[in-house]
Amino acid sequence: MEIKFLHIGILTWITFLPVLGMIVVLLLPKEQKQAIRWTSLAFTILQVILAVVIFQNFDRTLAGINSKEGMQFVEQYRWIDIKSTSWIGRIAIDYFVGIDGISVPMVLLTALISCIAVISSFSIEKSIKGYFALLLLLDTGMMGVFVALDFFLFYVFWEIMLLPMYFLIGVWGGPRREYAAIKFFIYTLLGSVLMLLAMLALYFSVTIKDGNEVIHTFNMLAMMNPENFVHGSLLEGVGTSWRYVAYIALFIGFAIKVPAFPFHTWLPDAHVEAPTAISVILAGVLLKMGTYGLMRIAFPIFPDAAIHYLYPLAFIGFINIIYGAYCAMAQKDFKKLIAYSSVSHMGIVLLGMAAMNTQGMMGAMFQMFNHGTITAMLFLIVGVIYDRAHTRGLDDFGGLMNKMPKYSGIMMIAFFAALGLPGLSGFISEAFSFLGAFQTFKWLTIASAFGIILTAAYMLWTLQRVFLGTLPEKWNNLTDINGREMAMLVPLAVIVIILGIYPSPVLDLMNSSANALVDFVKNSAGIAMLGQ
């Protein structure tokens, strides 16, 4: 499948369209605040339209994973070509993009969340030209991560995302914004360094034939084929210690972004200090980059190490689920509660992935998408009340349901979806994740399932404290949700309800790739029918 506009492929358009928007925004006079806002929104709406085109034209039968023929909307051009006289030889790096069933839900999610984040950002008044330019650059970095099939290109997009997020938190955040931004930057940079070392080790261990010449490559699909490993290289041979070291380096790099315990401590600070729209992007998209990286890179390139460390991965998922839920229950800050709930819900993704069967992997992929929409709603809900009351204290409110009925109605959809109520999207993905995990880690899954009870406890307790009871007199002037806020919350609520009743539109996208990934990892590691 190939779709082009002006001889440029659709994946290039959907990735770099926000950069065009950023250039236009930078050319506008800073006094033209409305023009800057609406220009940013126009470009993200165009990105959503392209995502819909991709969704409609995506072939659900192709698996992708380790095959260029299975990837869709592929674009591959020589990007960097340096002839070297040293032992390294010729350095050839491709601009290589394509998507399969793992990446297409993330492409849809990134476009949707970025557009909603721009709508949410209409309330920003401080240096809005710089803010929207950085927000659009961040959009390109995130989208690029989900379409890149060359490790060097993937890494470039991964790092592009880091800089704007640092400034968006550090300049437009709350009272402790500098601390939160630096902590986010240091944690992420540590993960990036480990990822860079693993990437270089892979580059010098893999060769492919380019015409009549044999060259090293950053091609991720080539890295998945053991036949391409250089004889005598560090990473040659299934089950060698250096392969395990490289896998652990990649795992830590991605686990920091998830964030998996014990690398999670940057997240609550970043969420609490970030502006609402940036919290939405952080929880809605950035956390998924960690689990996506494990599925796209770590699992298929190091299947032997992935199988070897499945139980530790499942145990980390269990800790995330229970520990995150207990931390959420202890919070008095509305936003911090939602931040810790993200730690808990991303644990379900890790547990589903560790199951290494179709049900668990499908549940993990679907949970990534659903968590993005549900948590985006939750952070927007916090932002709505903070814009009016300038406080996020859970004990400062009470009885909001009587004063703000529309707001409360949308809140209930998000809250009940987060606790996994049947009929809403969160239930489907959690059920698949636990169903898959139970086949492989029976007792660990039973223990992890208590996280559902804890989630119900802190969500219902929050609902009781904030929305039920008697409204304090000082909040008598609060106004209900307005049209702009409805525009960013209602689409997410509709998606949560529709996918809770009829999840097939997203599950069908992922099915072939989930099966292929599980089979490829098991077969490549020499293990069949794991856990049976």
Secondary structure, DSSP 8 states (H G I E B T S, - for coil): ---EETTEEHHHHHHHHHHHHHHHHHHS-TT-HHHHHHHHHHHHHHHHHHHHHHHHH--TT---TT-TTT-EEEEEEEEEEE--SSTT--EEEEEEEEE-TTTHHHHHHHHHHHHHHHHHGGG--SSHHHHHHHHHHHHHHHHHHHHB-BHHHHHHHHHHHHHHHHHHHHHHS-TTHHHHHHHHHHHHHHHHHHHHHHHHHHHHHBEEEETTEEEE--BHHHHT-GGGB-TT-TT-STT-HHHHHHHHHHHHHHHHHTT-TTS-THHHHHHHHS-HHHHHHIIIIIHHHHHHHIIIIIHHHSHHHHHHTHHHHHHHHHHHHHHHHHHHHT--BHHHHHHHHHHHHHHHHHHHHHT-SHHHHHHHHHHHHHHHHHHHHHHHHHHHHHHHHS--BGGG---HHHH-HHHHHHHHHHHHHHTT-TTSHHHHHHHHHHHHHHHH-HHHHHHHTHHHHHHHHHHHHHHHHHHSS---GGGTT-----HHHHHHHHHHHHHHHHHHH--HHHHHHHHHHHHHHHHHHHHHTT--STT-
